[in-house]
Amino acid sequence: MTTQFAKAYGFERRNVTLANWRATPFSRFSFGHAEEVVPSAMIAARTEVSEGEPVASDLLSLALPQGLAGQPDVRAYLDYAHTDAFVLMKAGTIVAEHYAPHAGIDQRHIVFSISKSLTALVIASLEADGLMDPDAPVTSLLPEAAGSAYGDCSIRDVLDMRVSLGFDEAYLNTDGAYARYRRATLWNPADPSQPDETLLAFLLTLKKDAHPHGGAHFYASPNSDLLGILIERATGERYADVLSTRLWKPLGAKNHASVTVDVEGTARAAGGISVTARDLSRVGEMLRNGGMVDGKRLIPEAWLTDMLTAGDHQAWVDGKSNFFPKGRYRSQWYQSGEPDGAFCAIGIHGQWLYVDPSTETTIVKLSSQPNPLDDELKHDNFAFFRALSTWTA
């Protein structure tokens, strides 16, 4: 007999395992239920309140510019791009939403590396209260990092992905350092032939590359997991509690968020956060409004200005990125470098938070894209967002 679950997803729940949860088709379920696959900690909102019904809009049938991935309209593009949840805001108002049949308005969805960007916003709050100095050495908070790649770099080097690190961000690696990293975070099954490691123990084994810190942009997720550990050292509190107190509750989030943790409870600050699409859009709106929520400052103005303007373009170019030719990277956020001032948080498998201040546009797109990277689709998504930004509600 076919179960209701199988009718909804095309497979049975028992078929989703730690070995396949990031693979198609199983990701259609697991990306919306990461807490069922990997141990997780709650990031509490003040109270949970149902968002009600999605906003209906004729925008989903709006024709797209000719040639945009060969898709005739917005709805067709969202399906083409493996979209689970989509929110479009104009001047602070949701003007269009879309959820796949297996998703929903109150359902959390893992946002992968958008977690990095949320983590950095917590550090902004800590700096404002004198609890963390981005210019200080990592060892000022984590003395046991001495002797590792992080032993002689600054927290700012980590924030901007300019650590000299002997590590390859190889998402599909099965037998090297990245596979060890996945096992340490409990994202992959244990390997009986290899010793178990905690996330912190793994990070402290990473070695410096031949060049100095502070050079070319070099994207490496362990850096951001280290930031989560530094947050705990600076505050003496759990990462999930700090993010709740300093970001999620003051933001006015309507749903609890969550973050995956390792065997010691160390949060996967680089990629383990799950949130609803609407709550993520609230983050974008807060930043679009200068770090303010309901007339109260959440992100210091100086931090936000620095984040949006101070990234080193030459470091980005030297990092040989194939995206954002005019771009910059600062404090775990991407700056497009385009005249409209668009900036983004991006996660693998098609997770996006896109903000265009010039048109008062905020877009969230959460996805179960089969290929973790898919450079062609990344370029299509950016063109899609720019097209929607020109639309007038």
C-alpha positions in Angstrom: 0.0 0.0 0.0 1.3 3.5 -0.9 1.5 5.7 2.2 0.5 9.4 2.3 4.2 10.2 2.8 5.1 8.4 -0.4 2.3 10.1 -2.3 3.7 13.5 -1.2 7.4 12.8 -1.8 7.7 9.8 -4.1 9.5 7.7 -1.6 9.1 6.4 1.9 10.4 8.2 5.0 12.6 5.2 5.9 14.4 5.7 2.6 15.9 9.0 3.8 19.2 8.3 5.6 22.3 10.2 6.8 24.1 8.8 3.7 21.6 10.3 1.2 19.8 13.2 2.8 21.5 15.8 0.6 20.8 13.9 -2.6 17.8 14.0 -5.0 15.0 13.1 -4.5 15.4 12.7 -0.7 16.4 16.3 -0.2 12.9 17.4 -1.0 12.0 16.1 2.4 15.2 16.4 4.4 15.9 20.0 3.5 12.6 20.9 5.2 13.2 18.5 8.1 16.9 18.6 8.8 16.2 18.2 12.5 15.0 14.7 11.8 18.3 13.7 10.1 21.0 15.5 12.1 20.9 16.4 15.8 19.8 20.0 16.2 19.3 22.8 18.7 16.4 25.2 18.7 16.9 28.9 18.0 13.8 30.3 19.7 11.6 33.0 18.5 9.7 35.0 21.1 6.6 32.9 20.4 5.6 30.8 17.4 2.8 32.3 15.4 1.4 30.7 12.2 1.9 33.0 9.2 -1.5 32.0 7.8 -1.9 31.7 4.1 0.6 32.6 1.3 0.1 35.8 -0.5 -1.6 35.2 -3.9 -0.3 37.2 -6.8 -0.6 37.5 -10.6 3.2 37.9 -10.6 3.7 34.1 -10.9 2.3 34.3 -14.4 4.4 37.4 -15.3 6.4 36.8 -18.5 10.1 36.8 -18.1 12.7 38.4 -20.4 13.2 36.4 -23.5 16.1 33.9 -23.0 16.0 33.7 -19.2 16.8 30.0 -18.9 14.2 29.4 -21.6 11.3 29.8 -19.1 8.2 31.7 -20.1 7.0 33.0 -16.7 7.9 33.2 -13.0 6.1 30.0 -12.0 7.8 28.0 -14.7 11.2 29.4 -13.7 10.6 28.6 -10.0 9.8 25.0 -11.0 12.8 24.9 -13.3 15.1 26.1 -10.5 13.9 23.4 -8.0 12.2 26.0 -5.7 10.7 24.9 -2.4 9.8 28.3 -1.1 9.8 31.8 -2.6 9.0 35.2 -1.1 9.2 38.5 -3.0 8.9 41.8 -1.0 8.6 45.3 -2.3 9.0 48.2 0.1 8.4 46.0 3.1 5.3 44.2 1.8 5.1 40.6 0.5 3.8 40.9 -3.0 4.2 37.2 -4.1 4.9 33.8 -2.6 5.2 30.3 -3.9 5.6 27.0 -2.1 6.2 23.6 -3.6 3.6 20.9 -2.7 6.1 19.4 -0.2 6.9 22.7 1.4 4.8 25.3 3.4 4.7 28.8 4.8 5.5 27.7 8.4 8.0 25.0 7.5 11.7 25.5 8.2 14.2 24.8 5.4 17.9 24.4 5.8 19.7 27.5 4.3 23.2 26.0 4.2 25.8 28.8 3.8 23.3 31.6 4.5 24.0 30.4 8.0 27.4 32.1 7.6 25.7 35.4 7.0 23.4 35.1 10.0 26.4 34.1 12.2 28.2 37.3 11.2 25.2 39.4 12.2 25.5 38.0 15.7 29.1 39.0 15.8 28.0 42.5 14.8 25.9 42.6 17.9 28.8 41.2 20.1 31.2 43.8 18.8 28.8 46.6 19.6 28.7 45.4 23.2 32.4 45.0 23.5 32.4 41.2 23.6 34.3 40.6 20.4 36.9 42.6 18.5 37.1 41.5 14.8 40.7 42.8 14.7 41.8 40.6 17.6 43.6 37.4 17.0 41.5 34.2 17.0 43.7 32.9 19.8 42.5 35.7 22.1 39.2 33.7 22.4 40.5 30.3 21.4 44.0 29.8 22.7 44.1 26.2 21.6 44.0 27.3 18.0 47.8 28.0 18.3 49.6 25.7 16.0 46.7 25.4 13.6 45.9 27.5 10.5 44.1 29.8 12.8 46.9 30.3 15.2 48.2 33.6 13.7 45.1 35.1 11.9 42.6 37.7 13.0 38.9 37.2 13.4 38.6 39.7 10.6 40.6 37.3 8.3 38.1 34.6 9.2 35.0 36.9 8.6 36.2 37.9 5.2 37.4 34.4 4.1 41.0 35.6 3.8 42.5 32.9 5.9 45.5 31.0 4.4 44.1 27.5 4.8 45.2 24.2 3.4 41.6 22.9 2.7 39.6 22.1 -0.4 35.8 23.0 -0.3 35.0 19.8 -2.2 31.3 19.1 -1.5 31.3 15.7 -3.1 34.5 14.5 -1.6 34.2 11.0 0.0 37.7 10.2 1.3 39.6 13.4 2.1 39.5 16.3 4.6 36.1 17.4 3.4 34.7 13.9 4.2 36.3 14.1 7.6 34.6 17.5 8.1 31.2 16.1 7.1 31.6 13.2 9.6 32.7 15.6 12.4 29.6 17.7 11.9 27.4 14.5 11.9 26.3 15.3 8.4 27.7 12.0 7.1 27.7 8.5 8.6 30.6 7.5 10.7 33.4 5.6 9.0 34.3 2.5 11.1 37.8 2.6 9.6 38.4 6.2 10.7 38.5 7.7 14.3 35.6 9.9 15.3 36.2 13.6 15.6 34.3 16.5 17.0 33.9 19.7 14.9 36.4 21.7 17.1 39.0 18.8 17.0 38.7 18.7 13.3 39.2 22.5 12.9 42.3 22.4 15.0 43.9 19.9 12.7 43.7 22.3 9.7 47.1 23.8 8.6 48.1 27.1 7.1 48.8 27.2 3.4 52.1 28.6 2.1 51.0 32.3 1.7 50.2 34.8 4.4 46.7 35.5 5.8 44.8 38.5 4.5 45.4 37.8 0.8 43.0 36.5 -1.8 39.5 35.5 -1.0 39.4 31.8 -0.3 36.0 30.4 0.5 36.2 27.7 3.2 33.2 26.7 5.4 35.4 25.7 8.4 36.1 29.4 8.9 32.5 30.0 9.6 32.1 27.1 12.0 35.0 28.6 13.9 33.1 31.9 14.1 30.3 30.0 15.9 32.8 28.6 18.4 34.2 32.1 19.0 30.7 33.4 19.6 30.3 30.8 22.4 33.8 31.6 23.9 33.0 35.3 23.8 29.6 35.0 25.6 29.9 31.8 27.6 26.5 30.8 26.1 25.3 28.3 23.5 25.4 29.5 19.9 21.7 28.8 19.5 20.8 30.9 22.5 23.0 33.8 21.5 21.5 33.8 18.0 18.0 33.7 19.5 18.6 36.5 22.0 20.6 38.8 19.7 19.0 38.2 16.3 15.9 36.0 16.1 13.8 37.4 18.9 14.5 41.1 18.2 13.9 40.5 14.5 10.4 39.5 15.3 10.7 36.1 13.7 7.4 34.2 13.7 8.8 30.7 13.8 11.6 29.1 15.8 14.7 28.3 13.8 17.2 25.5 14.4 20.8 24.6 13.8 22.5 21.2 13.5 25.1 20.3 16.1 27.9 17.8 16.5 28.3 15.2 19.3 29.4 17.9 21.8 26.6 20.2 20.8 28.8 22.5 18.8 26.7 24.3 16.2 27.2 24.0 12.5 27.4 27.8 12.2 28.6 27.6 8.6 25.7 25.7 7.2 23.3 24.1 9.6 20.6 26.7 10.2 17.0 26.1 9.1 14.5 28.9 9.0 11.2 29.7 7.2 11.3 31.7 4.0 9.3 34.5 5.6 11.6 34.8 8.6 14.6 34.9 6.3 12.9 37.7 4.3 12.6 39.6 7.6 16.4 39.5 7.9 16.7 41.0 4.4 14.2 43.7 5.2 16.0 44.6 8.4 19.3 45.1 6.5 17.5 47.0 3.7 16.2 49.3 6.4 19.6 50.1 7.7 19.7 47.5 10.5 16.5 48.7 12.1 13.4 46.8 13.2 10.3 48.6 14.4 12.3 51.7 15.1 14.9 49.9 17.1 18.5 49.3 16.0 19.4 45.6 15.6 22.7 45.8 13.6 25.1 48.7 14.3 25.1 51.3 11.5 28.9 51.3 11.3 29.0 47.5 10.9 26.4 47.5 8.1 28.1 50.3 6.2 31.4 48.4 6.5 29.7 45.2 5.3 28.2 46.9 2.3 31.2 49.0 1.2 34.5 47.7 2.6 35.0 44.4 0.9 38.3 44.2 -1.0 37.5 43.8 -4.7 41.1 42.8 -5.6 41.0 40.1 -3.0 37.8 38.8 -4.7 39.4 39.0 -8.1 42.5 37.2 -6.9 40.3 34.5 -5.5 39.3 33.7 -9.1 35.6 33.6 -8.4 33.5 33.0 -11.5 30.6 35.0 -10.1 30.0 38.8 -9.5 32.8 40.2 -11.7 32.5 43.5 -9.9 31.9 41.9 -6.6 33.3 41.9 -3.1 33.0 39.8 0.1 32.8 41.2 3.5 31.7 39.8 6.9 30.2 36.7 5.3 28.0 38.6 2.8 28.3 39.0 -0.9 28.3 42.4 -2.6 27.4 42.2 -6.3 29.3 45.4 -7.2 26.4 46.4 -9.5 25.2 50.0 -9.6 21.9 49.0 -7.9 23.9 48.0 -4.8 22.4 44.5 -4.6 23.9 42.2 -1.9 23.2 38.6 -1.1 23.6 35.6 1.2 23.9 32.4 -0.8 23.8 28.7 0.2 24.5 25.6 -1.8 21.6 23.7 -3.4 20.0 27.0 -4.4 19.5 29.0 -1.2 19.3 32.8 -1.7 18.6 35.9 0.2 18.8 38.8 -2.3 18.4 42.5 -1.4 18.3 45.4 -4.0 18.1 48.6 -2.0 17.6 50.7 -5.2 14.2 49.1 -5.9 13.3 48.3 -2.2 13.3 44.6 -3.2 13.9 41.6 -0.9 13.8 38.1 -2.4 14.1 34.7 -0.7 14.4 31.5 -2.7 14.9 28.2 -0.9 15.5 25.1 -3.0 16.3 21.5 -3.3 18.6 21.9 -6.3 20.3 18.5 -7.1 23.8 19.9 -7.8 25.2 21.7 -4.8 26.8 24.4 -6.9 25.5 24.5 -10.5 27.2 27.6 -11.7 24.9 28.0 -14.7 21.8 28.0 -12.5 23.5 30.4 -10.1 23.8 32.9 -12.9 20.2 32.2 -14.0 19.0 32.9 -10.5 20.8 36.2 -10.3 19.4 37.3 -13.6 15.9 36.2 -12.4 16.2 38.3 -9.2 17.3 41.3 -11.2 14.4 40.9 -13.5 11.9 40.7 -10.6 13.5 43.8 -9.0 12.4 45.9 -11.9 8.8 44.8 -11.4 6.5 47.4 -9.8 3.9 46.1 -7.4 
